[in-house]
Amino acid sequence: QVQLVESGGGLVQPGGSLMLSCVASGRTISEYAMGWFRQGPGEAREFVATISRGAGSTLYEDSVKGRFTISRDRADNTVYLQMNNLEPEDTGVYYCASGTVAVADERGYDYWGQGTQVTVSS
């Protein structure tokens, strides 16, 4: 049984930073694509970042390029999302997902975590 558990969300002021973690069980993260998605208030869920299986190539949504970094720790079987220079528009529930191909389409992922809330506000 595959489980993904996110943590690290919270309230932060604009310009601040947060690091989200996603611990996986039942699946070795380096053998699968791992992605982060988010859903803002009243909005559809959208792609944020993904890291491929194997070589770990990364892909980012345009609005987070240069501010967010996705990475993984094989020893801890954990995927991270380092978020810097946060903006109010980054507010939402952040979800970790696992699939076979590192794509921006959420249909490419077959397991999802429960999400962690990120609120950017002064």
Phi, psi and omega in degrees: 000128182268131175228139176236127183234116180269153173204169175105355179288172179164192178260130181218150179281155175306137183090351181277184183228153172215152172239121176266145177237149176223108179267128181254142172227147181083002180203134178276116190298330182287348179264001182222157170287141179235132183230161172240134176232164177217156178226112178280167180303122178071015182242164175282156177293139183228156180289142175242304184198157176211154177230132187283161172290160179071253187297337178077038174293146184242156178217137183232151170290145189304320187288347181252355179302133180085349179246323183252148176224126176262139179209172180217153177238110184293324182296321181264356183052047186232141174250141182240155170227104176276123184241117180244162177049050184295147181239156178305329179292348178277355180298137177161180173269127182258129183244140172264143181218155180229137180206195184262334182229136182281090181234165179275347181278124184294343177292348178278002185239136185250349176229141184225148172274180183275344177098155176224136185278132173240125179235122179249110185201148175266000000 
